């Protein structure tokens, strides 16, 4: 820990949207696209630029492994799908009404 204020496994934190999170791991990130139109735009942009791009799945069934008995969710999932679990975790903090323009 960098300071006494750092998160530790076992901590329960409250996000700005009011959801509580049981911390099992302090390293959770992911970049996935739940919006089909945005995914199509990004794929077209990748082809035009010559960059590689592929869409990763958001396997909703993995969410079951992220349920907590003491908080709204745990910030880690089962052994399978680490990046997918991270994306499902982050999805809890994005309003589905938010649309992103890839241009």
C-alpha positions in Angstrom: 0.0 0.0 0.0 1.2 3.5 -0.9 -0.5 5.0 2.1 -2.9 4.0 4.9 -5.8 5.2 2.7 -5.2 2.5 0.0 -7.8 -0.2 -0.5 -7.1 -3.7 0.8 -8.7 -7.0 0.1 -11.7 -7.3 2.4 -12.6 -3.6 2.4 -16.2 -2.7 1.4 -16.4 0.6 -0.5 -19.4 2.6 -1.7 -19.2 3.9 -5.3 -20.6 7.3 -6.3 -23.8 5.6 -7.6 -24.4 4.1 -4.1 -23.5 0.5 -4.9 -21.3 -1.3 -2.5 -18.3 -3.4 -3.5 -16.5 -6.0 -1.6 -12.8 -5.7 -2.6 -11.1 -9.0 -3.3 -8.5 -7.7 -5.6 -7.2 -4.2 -6.2 -6.5 -4.7 -9.9 -9.7 -4.7 -12.0 -10.0 -3.2 -15.5 -11.4 -4.0 -18.9 -12.4 -2.4 -22.2 -15.5 -4.0 -23.8 -18.4 -2.6 -25.9 -22.0 -3.4 -24.9 -23.4 -1.2 -27.7 -23.6 -2.8 -31.2 -23.6 0.4 -33.1 -20.5 1.7 -31.4 -18.8 -1.7 -32.0 -19.6 -1.4 -35.7 -18.2 2.1 -35.9 -15.0 1.1 -34.1 -14.5 -1.9 -36.3 -14.9 0.3 -39.4 -12.4 2.8 -38.0 -9.9 0.0 -37.3 -10.2 -1.3 -40.8 -9.7 2.2 -42.3 -6.7 2.9 -40.1 -5.1 -0.6 -40.4 -5.4 -1.2 -36.7 -6.4 -4.6 -35.3 -9.7 -4.7 -33.5 -11.9 -7.5 -32.2 -14.9 -7.3 -29.9 -14.7 -9.1 -26.6 -17.8 -10.8 -25.2 -19.7 -9.6 -22.2 -20.8 -13.0 -20.9 -23.6 -12.1 -18.5 -23.6 -15.5 -16.9 -20.2 -14.7 -15.3 -22.0 -12.1 -13.2 -23.2 -14.9 -10.9 -19.7 -15.4 -9.6 -19.5 -11.7 -8.6 -22.4 -11.7 -6.1 -21.5 -10.9 -2.5 -23.1 -11.8 0.8 -22.0 -8.6 2.4 -22.1 -6.0 -0.5 -23.8 -5.4 -3.8 -21.0 -7.1 -5.6 -17.4 -8.5 -5.3 -14.8 -6.9 -7.6 -13.5 -10.3 -8.8 -15.3 -13.3 -10.3 -14.5 -16.9 -10.8 -11.4 -18.3 -12.3 -12.6 -18.1 -15.9 -13.0 -14.9 -17.8 -10.9 -12.4 -15.8 -11.1 -9.6 -18.3 -14.8 -10.3 -18.9 -15.4 -10.2 -15.1 -13.6 -6.8 -15.0 -15.8 -5.5 -17.8 -19.0 -6.7 -16.1 -17.8 -5.0 -12.9 -17.2 -1.7 -14.7 -20.5 -2.0 -16.5 -22.2 -1.5 -13.2 -21.1 2.1 -13.1 -22.1 3.2 -16.6 -25.6 4.4 -17.3 -26.9 2.4 -20.2 -28.5 5.6 -21.6 -25.0 7.0 -22.2 -24.1 6.7 -25.9 -20.6 7.2 -27.1 -19.8 8.5 -30.6 -16.6 6.9 -32.0 -15.9 9.8 -34.4 
